[in-house]
Amino acid sequence: MKITGKELMEIGYAEGKALGVALTLLEKEYAGTQQSEQLTILKDVLANPEAYAGHAKLSALAKELLTPVDDTIALLPEGKPYTTYGAEAIEQGAKDQMNVAVKLPVAVAGALMPDAHQGYGLPIGGVLATRNAVIPYGVGVDIGCRMCLTLYDLPVSMLDENKTALKKMLMNNTMFGTATFKYTKDHEIFARKEFEDIRIVKDLKDRAWKQIGSSGGGNHFVEFGEVNITSAINQFNVNPGRYLALLSHSGSRGLGATIAGHYTRIAMDVCKLPQEAKHLAWLDLDTEAGQEYWLAMNLAGDYASACHHQIHERMAVGLRATPLAMIENHHNFAWKEKDADGNEVIVHRKGATPAGKGVLGIIPGSMATPGFIVMGKGVSTSINSASHGAGRLMSRTKAKQSILQGQVDAMLKDAGVELIGAGLDEAPMAYKNIHEVMKSQEELVEVMGTFMPKIVRMCGDKKFQEAD
């Protein structure tokens, strides 16, 4: 009986040209040799191919083994077509990244939201549907980053009349960046079995415990403001009118960032892509690593929600008021959804939010411009998605270099906004015009109301001072 390719793979040969050359050599040059001796010869060549480079019979195999193997996965010559919303305000770098993403062999469909700008792998504002594959950098580093809005049946006049008390409430009940609460509140999420079953997650449990209820740096915030509901939100029995509200924006803290980095490294190791696409390395959901990441990603998303709920619970106690409604939506996540043909796809929304038919969400502007409470229309060309905000107009570096503090102060004063913290990289003029962004996605969402920030806390150096 002849030696099979399976037997050669058992002694260390990999699928590919070298395996075929070895089988051919056995048939042509070693047909009369015992199988045990054949295997010994091939083991020796595999272990030290340089020694056989000049061998009369085995040089061809040695040469093949010495030739570097290119295991790079080729991109498709033509990418899947996708729709861009507000293309005129989107930088070319983001479009280039989307053009690469839709060439992935696992890509099914894509869309680019009007707040899009360049990121790593998938652009911020990019939506990509894949078949049975999840891309850690298609989800993003701040897994499950979300908006959470609580409406109160309290007079909006409190924003002026009780400004000092509301500012103190923000200072006492929110933490940003590396700061954490002295006394941590427990949460049922810490009983989740993922904290025991997944090694990387288990190692992060103590850190997650310390950070729960806090917010990240950068563009994350907690703010009081005025909501103006223009269309009744029936699922919460909220009628048109003006309401005092609390809005928060933050994600999964160190838990999500570490999960993202860990599984991105695994993906890039097992999924070799061309240089321009390397950050789009994916994990097959049929693999152990893919299943692990999926569980860890969902845990991080739920942890982000738990952080928001604790923030809002602390505020409800301070306000001594029962919330009328809580609306939340998240981005930097992957969902299992159905395409038009009923097939399951993995929808990555990096800096984009779900906008399926009837789905409520919040699309914020900047600290000096309104945000919008919206209801999705379920448009298939956007893969049931909408923007996650106004989107950056300037990089953080450019904003710090070109924006003056006096300009920011004047803009905030004109808008009637009190700011606690935040650097120049979060200045309102560093962001796109939210009204133009909303106009570009009128077909994607219906506006149900607006939120205007009035007292804003972010992560920054500015010290809190009591109002006069």
Residue pairs with C-beta under 8 A, 6 or more apart in sequence:
1 35
2 26
2 27
3 23
3 26
3 35
3 38
3 39
5 13
5 15
5 19
5 23
7 39
8 19
8 22
8 23
8 42
9 15
9 19
11 39
11 42
11 43
11 46
12 43
12 46
13 19
13 22
13 42
13 46
14 69
16 69
17 64
18 61
18 64
18 65
21 60
21 61
21 64
22 42
22 45
22 61
25 57
25 58
25 60
25 61
26 38
26 42
29 57
30 37
30 38
30 41
30 57
33 41
41 58
42 61
44 51
44 52
45 52
45 58
45 61
45 62
45 65
46 65
49 61
49 62
49 63
49 65
49 66
50 62
50 66
51 62
52 58
52 59
52 61
52 62
53 59
53 62
53 63
53 66
55 62
71 272
72 272
72 273
72 274
73 105
73 271
73 272
73 273
74 105
74 274
75 100
75 103
75 104
75 105
75 273
75 274
75 277
76 103
76 104
76 105
76 107
77 103
78 103
79 99
79 100
79 101
79 102
79 103
79 107
79 110
80 102
80 103
80 107
80 108
80 109
80 110
81 102
82 98
82 102
82 109
82 110
82 111
82 112
83 111
83 112
83 381
83 382
84 90
84 95
84 98
84 111
84 112
84 116
85 111
85 112
85 113
85 114
85 382
85 387
85 440
85 441
85 444
86 113
86 114
86 115
86 436
86 437
86 440
86 441
87 95
87 112
89 114
89 432
89 436
89 437
89 440
90 112
90 114
90 116
90 117
90 125
91 116
91 117
91 118
93 117
93 118
93 123
94 112
94 116
94 117
94 118
94 119
94 123
94 124
94 125
94 126
95 112
95 123
97 118
97 119
97 121
97 122
97 123
97 126
98 110
98 112
98 116
98 122
98 123
98 126
100 276
100 277
100 280
101 107
101 110
101 121
101 122
101 126
101 128
101 138
101 277
101 280
102 109
102 110
102 128
103 277
104 128
104 130
104 273
104 277
104 280
104 282
106 130
106 131
106 132
106 133
106 282
107 128
107 129
107 130
108 129
108 130
108 131
108 339
108 345
109 128
109 129
109 339
109 345
109 383
110 126
110 127
110 128
110 129
110 383
111 126
111 127
111 352
111 381
111 382
111 383
111 385
112 123
112 125
112 126
112 127
113 125
113 126
113 127
113 351
113 352
113 382
113 385
113 386
113 387
113 388
113 391
113 441
114 125
114 387
114 391
114 432
114 436
114 437
114 440
114 441
115 124
115 125
115 351
115 387
115 388
115 389
115 390
115 391
115 432
115 437
116 123
116 124
116 125
116 126
116 351
116 387
116 391
117 123
117 124
117 125
117 391
117 392
118 124
119 126
119 140
119 350
119 351
120 137
120 279
121 135
121 137
121 138
121 279
121 280
121 350
122 128
122 135
122 137
122 138
122 140
122 280
122 348
122 350
123 350
123 351
124 140
124 350
124 351
124 391
124 392
125 350
125 351
125 352
125 387
125 388
125 391
126 138
126 348
126 350
126 351
126 352
127 347
127 348
127 349
127 350
127 352
127 382
127 383
127 385
128 135
128 138
128 347
128 348
129 337
129 339
129 345
129 346
129 347
129 348
129 383
130 138
130 282
130 345
130 346
130 348
131 343
131 345
131 346
132 284
132 285
132 286
132 344
132 346
133 282
133 283
133 284
133 285
133 290
133 346
134 282
134 283
134 285
134 290
134 293
134 294
134 297
134 334
134 346
134 348
135 267
135 280
135 281
135 282
135 283
135 334
135 348
136 260
136 263
136 264
136 267
136 281
136 283
136 293
137 260
137 264
137 267
137 279
137 280
137 281
138 280
138 282
138 334
138 348
138 350
139 260
139 297
139 332
139 333
139 334
139 348
139 350
140 260
140 331
140 332
140 350
140 351
141 256
141 257
141 260
141 261
141 332
142 216
142 251
142 252
142 256
142 257
142 260
142 332
143 251
143 252
143 255
143 256
143 257
143 259
143 260
143 297
143 300
143 301
143 304
143 332
143 333
144 251
144 252
144 256
144 297
144 300
144 301
144 302
144 303
144 304
144 305
144 330
144 332
144 333
145 249
145 250
145 251
145 252
145 256
145 304
145 330
145 331
145 332
146 249
146 250
146 251
146 301
146 304
146 305
146 308
146 328
146 329
146 330
146 331
147 247
147 248
147 249
147 328
147 329
147 330
147 353
147 361
147 362
147 363
147 364
147 388
148 247
148 248
148 249
148 305
148 308
148 309
148 311
148 312
148 326
148 327
148 328
148 362
149 227
149 245
149 246
149 247
149 326
149 327
149 328
149 362
149 373
149 451
150 245
150 246
150 247
150 312
150 315
150 316
150 323
150 325
150 326
151 227
151 236
151 238
151 243
151 244
151 245
151 323
151 324
151 325
151 326
151 327
152 243
152 244
152 245
152 246
152 319
152 321
152 323
152 324
153 243
153 321
153 324
154 243
154 244
154 319
154 321
155 244
156 226
156 242
156 243
156 244
158 166
158 244
159 166
159 224
159 225
159 226
159 244
159 454
159 455
163 418
163 455
163 467
164 466
164 467
166 224
166 455
167 418
167 420
167 455
167 464
167 466
167 467
168 466
169 315
169 318
169 319
170 222
170 223
170 224
170 420
170 455
170 457
171 420
171 457
171 464
172 318
173 311
173 314
173 315
173 318
174 214
174 215
174 222
174 311
174 457
175 181
175 213
175 214
175 215
176 214
176 215
176 216
176 217
176 220
176 421
176 457
176 458
176 459
177 216
177 217
177 459
179 214
180 210
180 211
180 214
181 213
181 214
184 209
184 210
184 212
184 213
185 212
185 213
185 310
185 313
187 212
187 306
187 310
189 212
189 299
189 302
189 303
189 306
190 205
190 208
190 209
192 299
192 302
194 201
194 295
194 296
194 299
195 201
195 202
195 205
195 299
196 202
197 295
198 292
198 295
198 296
200 258
200 259
200 262
200 296
201 255
201 259
201 296
201 299
204 254
204 255
204 258
204 259
207 254
207 255
208 253
208 254
208 255
208 303
211 253
211 254
211 255
211 307
212 303
212 306
212 307
212 310
213 307
213 310
213 311
213 314
214 250
214 253
214 307
215 221
215 222
215 248
215 249
215 250
215 307
215 311
215 459
216 250
216 251
216 253
216 459
217 459
218 425
218 426
218 459
219 249
219 426
219 458
220 249
220 250
220 251
220 458
220 459
221 247
221 248
221 249
221 250
221 367
221 422
221 456
221 457
221 458
222 246
222 247
222 248
222 249
222 250
222 311
222 457
223 246
223 247
223 248
223 367
223 453
223 454
223 455
223 456
223 457
224 244
224 245
224 246
224 453
224 454
224 455
225 245
225 246
225 247
225 451
225 452
225 453
225 454
225 455
226 242
226 243
226 244
226 245
226 451
226 452
226 454
227 242
227 243
227 244
227 245
227 373
227 449
227 450
227 451
227 452
228 241
228 242
228 243
228 449
228 450
228 452
229 238
229 239
229 240
229 241
229 242
229 243
229 373
229 448
229 449
230 240
230 447
230 448
230 449
230 450
231 240
231 446
231 447
231 448
231 449
232 238
232 239
232 240
233 325
233 327
233 360
233 373
233 448
233 449
235 360
236 324
236 325
236 327
238 324
238 325
240 449
243 324
245 451
246 312
246 315
247 362
247 364
247 371
247 451
247 453
248 308
248 311
248 312
249 364
250 304
250 307
250 308
250 311
251 304
251 332
252 259
252 300
252 301
252 303
252 304
252 307
253 303
253 304
253 307
255 299
255 300
255 303
256 300
256 303
256 304
256 332
259 293
259 296
259 297
259 300
263 283
263 289
263 292
263 293
263 296
264 279
264 281
266 283
266 289
266 293
267 281
267 282
267 283
267 289
268 278
268 279
268 281
270 281
270 283
270 289
271 281
271 282
271 283
272 281
273 280
273 281
283 289
283 290
283 293
284 290
285 291
285 294
285 346
294 334
297 333
297 334
301 330
301 333
304 330
305 328
305 330
308 328
312 323
312 326
316 322
316 323
327 360
327 361
327 362
327 373
328 362
329 353
329 354
329 359
329 360
329 361
329 362
330 353
331 349
331 350
331 351
331 352
331 353
331 388
332 349
332 350
332 351
333 348
333 349
334 346
334 347
334 348
334 349
335 346
335 347
335 349
335 354
336 344
336 345
336 346
336 347
337 344
337 345
337 347
337 384
338 344
338 345
339 345
340 380
347 383
347 384
347 385
349 385
349 388
351 387
351 388
351 389
351 391
352 385
352 386
352 387
352 388
353 361
353 363
353 385
353 386
353 387
353 388
354 361
354 376
354 384
354 385
354 386
355 361
355 374
355 376
355 377
355 378
355 379
355 382
355 384
355 385
355 386
355 444
355 445
356 376
356 378
356 384
357 376
357 377
357 378
357 384
358 375
358 376
358 378
359 375
359 376
359 378
359 384
360 373
360 374
360 375
360 376
360 448
361 373
361 374
361 375
361 376
361 386
361 445
362 371
362 372
362 373
362 374
362 451
363 371
363 372
363 374
363 386
363 387
363 388
363 389
363 434
363 437
363 438
363 445
364 371
364 389
364 390
364 434
364 451
365 371
365 372
365 389
365 390
365 431
365 434
366 390
366 426
366 428
366 430
366 431
366 434
367 412
367 417
367 419
367 422
367 426
367 428
367 453
367 456
367 458
368 411
368 412
368 414
368 415
368 417
368 428
368 453
369 390
369 415
369 428
369 431
369 434
369 435
370 434
370 450
370 451
370 452
371 389
371 434
371 450
371 451
371 452
371 453
372 434
372 438
372 445
372 447
372 449
372 450
372 451
373 447
373 448
373 449
373 450
373 451
374 386
374 445
374 446
374 447
374 448
375 445
375 446
375 448
376 384
376 386
376 444
376 445
376 446
377 443
377 444
377 445
377 446
378 384
379 443
379 444
382 441
382 444
385 444
386 441
386 444
386 445
387 437
387 441
389 431
389 434
389 437
390 431
390 432
390 433
390 434
390 437
391 431
391 432
391 437
392 430
392 431
392 432
393 429
393 430
393 431
393 432
394 402
394 403
394 429
394 430
396 425
396 430
397 425
399 424
399 425
399 426
399 427
399 429
399 430
400 423
400 424
400 425
403 424
403 427
403 429
403 430
405 424
407 427
407 429
408 424
408 427
408 428
408 429
411 427
411 428
411 429
412 418
412 419
412 428
415 428
416 454
417 453
417 454
417 455
417 456
418 454
418 455
418 456
418 467
419 456
419 458
419 462
420 455
420 456
420 457
420 458
420 460
420 462
420 464
421 457
421 458
421 459
421 460
421 461
421 462
422 456
422 458
422 459
422 460
422 462
423 460
423 461
424 430
426 458
426 460
438 447
